[in-house]
Amino acid sequence: MIEDQGQRLTIEDEKRKLLDRVASGDVSPEEGRRILDDLVSDASGDVPLERRRVRQVRVVRTTANAEIVGDAAIREVIAVGADASRRDGDTLVIDGFHGNGDADGDGDGARLRLHRRDHRLSRADNGESLRVRMNPNLPLEVEGRAGSVRVRDVMGPIRCAALAGSTSIEGFVGPLNVSLNAGSIRLRGRLDRGHSTVSCGAGSILINLEAGSSVRVSTRSASAHVRMDGRKEGHEWVIGDGRATLVIETTTGSIRLTSDAPF
């Protein structure tokens, strides 16, 4: 009985977090309903928390280059070149340190496949860098020190943070939170809901907003060169109806935003 009560409390906590994410625009109402249906389905059966469906992917790396691709054919996650993987609640955490399959630099670059039934990861072929294929609707977090990160066709919310290197994200449709101390940020996709932030302490930021975007953009910069598409309204640039919000920050460097959407 104590376990059942604890499980119900956990489910209710997850429901409240989901409602908060829908209210903030991080999750669309349609996606929220799908996740809620999954929560109810999990709660109705005898399913331990650690075996429930993965609802978020977090990639943690040090200097490894990482390529992450959304693939509708993947139910959850397949990783190549990962050192380890673990569950943290409903989040699958993938560790990729040096991109060679071993934190000490002498590993075999093993391929890890997540099994739906018990969330066990099996090893397969060798790989040179960290490559992840994931369900495109899952939220994604990427953390790292240096190197390059390339993300493509991930539709859920994306948070990407690094100290130095390059970050490239293409095909996004959900809110973004991208931060980089020094280097370059390249983004191409659609924004029409929620709040997004992009920051680079020193370097360049290039953003192309695709057709269908509807966003109100503001910039914060000490000495950067700024060029923006969009109609000017006060201290902001507006594209489409301005439903979403985007804040771009840099201390020094350049900011360039182009839009395929009308403004």
C-alpha positions as CSV (number, residue, x, y, z in Angstrom):
1,M,0.0,0.0,0.0
2,I,2.8,2.4,0.8
3,E,4.3,1.7,-2.7
4,D,1.0,2.3,-4.4
5,Q,0.5,5.6,-2.6
6,G,4.0,6.7,-3.5
7,Q,3.4,5.7,-7.1
8,R,0.2,7.7,-7.2
9,L,2.0,10.7,-5.8
10,T,4.7,10.4,-8.4
11,I,2.1,10.2,-11.2
12,E,0.3,13.3,-9.9
13,D,3.6,15.2,-9.7
14,E,4.3,14.2,-13.3
15,K,0.8,15.4,-14.3
16,R,1.4,18.8,-12.6
17,K,4.8,19.2,-14.3
18,L,3.2,18.4,-17.7
19,L,0.4,20.9,-17.2
20,D,3.0,23.6,-16.3
21,R,5.0,22.8,-19.5
22,V,1.8,23.0,-21.6
23,A,0.9,26.3,-20.0
24,S,4.4,27.7,-20.7
25,G,4.2,26.6,-24.3
26,D,7.1,24.1,-24.0
27,V,4.7,21.3,-25.0
28,S,1.9,21.7,-27.4
29,P,-1.7,20.7,-26.2
30,E,-1.7,17.7,-28.7
31,E,1.7,16.4,-27.4
32,G,0.5,17.0,-23.8
33,R,-2.6,14.8,-24.4
34,R,-0.4,12.1,-25.8
35,I,2.0,12.2,-22.8
36,L,-1.0,12.3,-20.4
37,D,-2.4,9.2,-22.0
38,D,0.9,7.4,-21.5
39,L,1.0,8.5,-17.9
40,V,-2.5,7.1,-17.3
41,S,-1.6,3.9,-19.1
42,D,1.5,3.4,-17.0
43,A,-0.4,4.1,-13.8
44,S,-3.1,1.6,-14.6
45,G,-0.8,-1.3,-14.8
46,D,1.8,-2.9,-12.5
47,V,4.8,-1.1,-14.1
48,P,7.8,-0.1,-12.0
49,L,8.9,3.5,-12.3
50,E,12.3,2.5,-13.7
51,R,10.6,0.6,-16.6
52,R,8.3,3.3,-17.7
53,R,8.6,4.9,-21.1
54,V,11.5,7.3,-21.6
55,R,10.1,10.9,-21.7
56,Q,13.3,12.9,-22.1
57,V,16.8,12.4,-23.4
58,R,19.9,14.0,-21.8
59,V,23.3,13.7,-23.5
60,V,26.3,14.5,-21.3
61,R,29.8,14.8,-22.9
62,T,33.1,16.5,-22.2
63,T,35.1,17.0,-25.4
64,A,33.3,14.5,-27.7
65,N,31.7,15.7,-30.9
66,A,28.0,14.7,-30.9
67,E,25.5,14.2,-33.6
68,I,21.8,13.8,-32.6
69,V,19.1,13.1,-35.1
70,G,15.4,12.8,-34.7
71,D,14.1,9.7,-36.4
72,A,10.4,8.8,-36.4
73,A,11.3,5.1,-36.9
74,I,13.0,5.1,-33.4
75,R,10.7,4.5,-30.5
76,E,13.1,5.8,-27.9
77,V,16.9,6.0,-28.4
78,I,19.8,4.3,-30.2
79,A,23.3,5.6,-29.3
80,V,26.6,4.9,-31.0
81,G,29.9,5.8,-29.2
82,A,28.4,6.2,-25.8
83,D,30.4,5.3,-22.7
84,A,27.4,4.6,-20.5
85,S,23.7,5.1,-20.1
86,R,21.5,5.3,-17.0
87,R,17.9,6.1,-16.0
88,D,17.2,9.2,-13.9
89,G,13.4,9.0,-13.3
90,D,11.8,9.3,-16.8
91,T,15.0,10.7,-18.3
92,L,17.5,8.5,-20.2
93,V,21.0,10.0,-19.6
94,I,23.7,9.1,-22.2
95,D,27.3,9.7,-21.3
96,G,29.8,10.4,-24.1
97,F,33.1,11.5,-22.8
98,H,35.8,11.4,-25.6
99,G,33.7,9.9,-28.3
100,N,35.7,6.6,-28.3
101,G,33.5,4.6,-26.0
102,D,35.6,5.0,-22.9
103,A,36.1,7.8,-20.4
104,D,39.8,6.9,-20.1
105,G,40.4,7.0,-23.9
106,D,40.9,3.3,-24.5
107,G,37.4,2.0,-25.0
108,D,35.9,0.2,-28.0
109,G,33.3,2.8,-29.1
110,A,30.5,0.4,-28.5
111,R,27.1,0.8,-29.8
112,L,24.3,0.9,-27.2
113,R,20.7,0.0,-28.1
114,L,18.0,0.7,-25.6
115,H,15.6,-2.2,-25.2
116,R,11.9,-1.1,-24.7
117,R,11.0,-4.0,-22.4
118,D,13.6,-3.5,-19.6
119,H,15.6,-0.4,-20.8
120,R,18.7,-2.5,-20.9
121,L,21.4,-1.3,-23.4
122,S,23.2,-3.8,-25.6
123,R,26.6,-3.4,-27.3
124,A,27.0,-3.8,-31.0
125,D,29.5,-2.2,-33.4
126,N,32.3,0.3,-33.0
127,G,32.0,4.1,-33.5
128,E,34.4,7.0,-33.6
129,S,32.1,9.7,-32.2
130,L,28.9,10.1,-30.2
131,R,25.9,9.6,-32.5
132,V,22.4,9.4,-31.2
133,R,19.2,8.7,-33.0
134,M,16.1,9.4,-31.0
135,N,12.3,9.7,-31.2
136,P,11.9,13.2,-32.5
137,N,9.1,14.1,-30.1
138,L,11.1,13.6,-27.0
139,P,12.6,16.7,-25.2
140,L,16.4,16.8,-25.5
141,E,19.1,18.2,-23.2
142,V,22.8,18.4,-24.3
143,E,25.6,19.3,-21.9
144,G,29.3,19.5,-22.7
145,R,32.6,21.4,-22.3
146,A,33.9,21.7,-25.9
147,G,33.6,20.2,-29.3
148,S,30.8,20.4,-31.8
149,V,27.1,19.5,-31.4
150,R,24.9,18.9,-34.3
151,V,21.1,18.3,-33.8
152,R,18.7,17.7,-36.6
153,D,15.0,17.1,-36.8
154,V,14.3,17.0,-33.1
155,M,10.8,18.4,-32.7
156,G,10.5,18.5,-28.9
157,P,12.0,21.3,-26.6
158,I,15.8,21.5,-26.9
159,R,18.3,22.7,-24.3
160,C,21.9,22.8,-25.3
161,A,24.8,24.2,-23.1
162,A,28.5,24.1,-23.7
163,L,31.7,26.1,-22.8
164,A,33.3,26.3,-26.2
165,G,32.9,24.9,-29.7
166,S,30.1,25.0,-32.2
167,T,26.4,24.3,-31.9
168,S,24.2,23.6,-34.9
169,I,20.5,22.8,-34.7
170,E,18.3,22.3,-37.7
171,G,14.7,21.3,-38.2
172,F,13.5,22.4,-34.7
173,V,9.8,23.4,-34.1
174,G,9.8,23.6,-30.3
175,P,11.2,26.1,-27.9
176,L,15.0,26.4,-27.6
177,N,17.4,27.2,-24.8
178,V,20.9,27.3,-26.3
179,S,24.0,28.7,-24.4
180,L,27.7,28.8,-25.4
181,N,30.5,30.7,-23.7
182,A,32.6,31.0,-26.8
183,G,32.2,29.8,-30.4
184,S,29.5,29.7,-33.0
185,I,25.8,28.9,-32.9
186,R,23.9,28.1,-36.1
187,L,20.1,27.5,-35.9
188,R,17.5,26.8,-38.6
189,G,13.9,25.9,-37.9
190,R,10.5,27.2,-36.9
191,L,9.4,29.0,-33.8
192,D,5.7,29.7,-33.1
193,R,5.2,28.9,-29.5
194,G,6.8,29.2,-26.1
195,H,9.8,31.2,-24.9
196,S,13.3,30.6,-26.3
197,T,16.8,32.0,-25.4
198,V,20.0,31.9,-27.3
199,S,23.2,33.2,-25.7
200,C,26.9,33.2,-26.7
201,G,29.4,35.1,-24.6
202,A,31.9,35.6,-27.4
203,G,31.4,34.5,-31.0
204,S,28.7,34.5,-33.7
205,I,25.0,33.6,-33.7
206,L,23.2,32.9,-37.0
207,I,19.5,32.1,-36.9
208,N,17.3,31.3,-39.9
209,L,13.6,31.2,-39.0
210,E,11.6,29.1,-41.5
211,A,8.2,29.7,-43.0
212,G,5.4,29.4,-40.3
213,S,7.4,31.1,-37.6
214,S,5.6,33.6,-35.4
215,V,7.9,35.2,-32.9
216,R,8.8,38.4,-31.1
217,V,12.6,38.8,-30.9
218,S,14.7,41.0,-28.5
219,T,18.5,41.3,-28.3
220,R,20.9,42.0,-25.4
221,S,24.4,42.9,-26.5
222,A,27.3,44.9,-25.2
223,S,29.3,45.4,-28.4
224,A,28.1,42.8,-31.0
225,H,27.2,43.6,-34.6
226,V,23.4,43.0,-35.0
227,R,21.5,42.5,-38.2
228,M,17.9,41.4,-38.0
229,D,14.9,40.6,-40.3
230,G,11.5,41.5,-39.0
231,R,9.4,44.6,-38.5
232,K,10.7,46.9,-35.8
233,E,8.4,47.5,-32.9
234,G,10.1,49.5,-30.2
235,H,13.2,47.5,-29.0
236,E,11.9,44.3,-30.6
237,W,11.6,42.7,-34.0
238,V,8.4,40.9,-34.9
239,I,8.0,38.0,-37.4
240,G,4.5,36.9,-38.2
241,D,2.0,37.4,-35.4
242,G,4.7,37.3,-32.7
243,R,3.2,34.4,-30.7
244,A,6.5,33.1,-29.4
245,T,9.3,35.0,-27.8
246,L,13.0,34.8,-28.4
247,V,15.8,36.5,-26.5
248,I,19.3,36.6,-28.1
249,E,22.2,37.5,-25.9
250,T,26.0,38.1,-26.6
251,T,28.7,40.1,-25.1
252,T,30.9,40.5,-28.2
253,G,30.7,39.1,-31.7
254,S,27.8,39.1,-34.1
255,I,24.1,38.3,-34.3
256,R,22.4,37.7,-37.6
257,L,18.7,36.6,-37.9
258,T,17.0,36.0,-41.2
259,S,13.4,34.9,-41.8
260,D,11.7,32.9,-44.5
261,A,8.4,33.8,-42.8
262,P,6.7,37.1,-43.8
263,F,7.1,40.1,-41.5
